[in-house]
Amino acid sequence: LHCCGVENYTDWKTSDYFKEKGIPISCCKPLVNCTADDMKNITRAGGKVYERGCFSLVIQTMDSEMGIVAGISFGTACFQ
């Protein structure tokens, strides 16, 4: 989905995971050299990780695919 965190990548700052390992490497943009030190520094990581949060992208994806899911569900229910 090319996203990081719930609202944005800074959501990780308050987590126990961040204290130990920093921002997850899965948040790193492609073709960007994200080092462990970069990921532990919220300011330095800013330009290297996806800034958009995942919550809005998941909701957006679900909304756009809801017609397909509903159609398949209805079609399956009709055959039952």
URRA-V866312 format. One record per helix or strand of 3 or more residues. SS is the DSSP state (hx for helix, st for strand). FROM is the first residue (numbers start at 0). LEN is the number of residues. Records with the same first field share a line. If there is no record, write none. Layout:
SS->FROM-LEN ; FROM-LEN
This chain:
hx->8-6 ; 15-6 ; 24-3 ; 35-4 ; 41-4 ; 53-26
